Amino acid sequence: MLREDVLATRDSDLLGTTLAAATGLVAGLAAGMLISSLAGNVDRDRVRRAVQRWRGGDRAARNQDELAREVRDLLRSSPETRAAKIGVHAVGAGLLELTGSAPDAEMRRTAGEMAQAYPGVDVVVNRILVPGTDLPPRPRAPTPTL
């Protein structure tokens, strides 16, 4: 008879353990869903940026600003793009935005290619505008009438 008591105890322990594990799983899933709804739209890029800030993202921001400054200096000193009024802004890690105006589409394309080829630059958003194409032509000074 002792044998049956031992088997019954083992069965009830197994059933209790199984129920406890299932309850824990369901509670964990419910908690995860609740936390994710409270946390909002969490994606890989947001988590990466948060980790960078936590690890000293100020250095990364400074490095990106330095990269933008170096590309700006390159475009201002190059004979192919010197005539353009181009601003260079660091948007993210390896991501630069070019703004301003260029006399023609060829200079806009050249500036974008030069920025893209610079070491450390992964993506260039070229928003350089060309008067007469992207912008209305500049008005001419009125001619005096006699």
C-alpha positions in Angstrom: 0.0 0.0 0.0 2.9 2.3 0.6 3.8 1.9 -3.0 0.4 3.4 -4.2 0.8 6.4 -1.9 4.2 7.1 -3.3 3.0 6.9 -6.9 -0.1 9.0 -6.2 2.2 11.7 -4.5 4.5 11.7 -7.6 1.5 12.0 -10.0 0.1 14.9 -8.0 3.6 16.6 -7.8 3.9 16.2 -11.6 0.4 17.6 -12.2 1.1 20.5 -9.8 4.4 21.3 -11.5 2.8 21.2 -14.9 0.0 23.5 -13.8 2.5 25.9 -12.2 4.6 26.0 -15.4 1.5 26.7 -17.6 0.3 29.4 -15.3 3.7 31.0 -15.3 3.8 30.9 -19.1 0.4 32.5 -19.5 1.3 35.2 -16.8 4.6 35.9 -18.6 2.9 36.3 -22.0 0.2 38.6 -20.5 2.8 40.7 -18.8 4.9 40.9 -22.0 1.9 42.1 -24.0 1.0 44.7 -21.4 4.6 46.0 -21.2 4.9 46.1 -25.0 1.6 48.1 -25.3 2.8 50.5 -22.7 6.3 50.9 -24.2 4.8 52.0 -27.5 6.3 51.4 -30.9 9.7 49.8 -30.1 11.7 48.8 -33.1 15.4 47.9 -33.6 16.5 51.4 -34.5 15.0 52.9 -31.4 16.6 50.3 -29.2 20.0 50.8 -30.9 19.8 54.6 -30.5 18.9 54.2 -26.8 21.8 51.8 -26.2 24.2 54.2 -28.0 23.0 57.1 -25.8 23.5 54.9 -22.7 27.0 53.9 -23.8 28.1 57.4 -24.5 26.2 58.5 -27.6 27.5 62.0 -27.2 30.8 60.7 -28.7 28.9 59.3 -31.7 27.0 62.5 -32.2 30.3 64.5 -32.1 31.8 62.0 -34.6 28.8 62.5 -36.9 29.1 66.3 -36.6 32.8 66.0 -37.4 32.0 63.9 -40.5 29.5 66.5 -41.7 32.0 69.2 -41.2 34.7 67.3 -43.1 32.4 66.7 -46.0 31.3 70.3 -46.0 34.9 71.4 -46.1 35.6 69.0 -49.0 32.6 70.4 -51.0 33.6 74.0 -50.4 37.3 73.4 -51.4 36.6 71.3 -54.5 36.7 73.2 -57.8 33.7 71.1 -59.0 31.4 72.2 -56.2 32.8 75.4 -54.9 30.2 77.6 -56.7 27.3 75.8 -54.9 25.9 76.9 -51.6 25.7 73.5 -49.9 24.9 72.7 -46.3 25.8 69.3 -44.9 23.9 68.0 -41.9 24.5 64.8 -39.9 21.2 63.0 -39.6 22.4 59.7 -38.1 25.3 57.3 -38.0 26.8 57.5 -41.5 23.7 59.4 -42.8 24.2 62.9 -44.3 21.8 65.4 -45.7 22.9 67.9 -48.4 20.8 71.1 -48.6 21.2 74.4 -50.5 21.4 75.2 -54.1 23.6 74.6 -57.1 23.8 76.4 -60.4 23.1 73.2 -62.4 22.0 69.6 -62.0 25.5 68.3 -62.8 27.0 70.1 -59.8 24.2 68.7 -57.6 24.9 65.2 -58.8 28.7 65.7 -58.3 28.3 67.0 -54.8 26.1 64.0 -53.9 28.6 61.5 -55.4 31.6 63.2 -53.6 29.7 63.1 -50.3 28.7 59.4 -50.8 32.3 58.5 -51.6 33.7 60.0 -48.4 34.9 57.5 -45.8 32.3 56.9 -43.0 29.4 58.0 -45.1 26.8 55.3 -45.8 23.8 57.2 -47.1 23.4 60.7 -48.6 20.1 62.4 -48.9 20.7 65.0 -51.7 18.2 67.9 -51.3 20.3 70.4 -53.2 18.0 72.5 -55.4 18.7 73.9 -58.9 17.2 77.3 -59.8 15.1 77.0 -62.9 14.5 73.3 -62.4 13.6 72.8 -58.7 13.2 76.5 -57.9 11.6 79.2 -60.1 14.3 81.2 -61.9 15.7 84.2 -60.1 14.0 87.4 -61.2 16.0 89.7 -63.2 16.4 93.3 -62.3 13.8 95.5 -64.0 15.0 97.4 -67.0 14.7 101.1 -66.7 12.2 102.7 -69.0 12.7 106.1 -70.5 
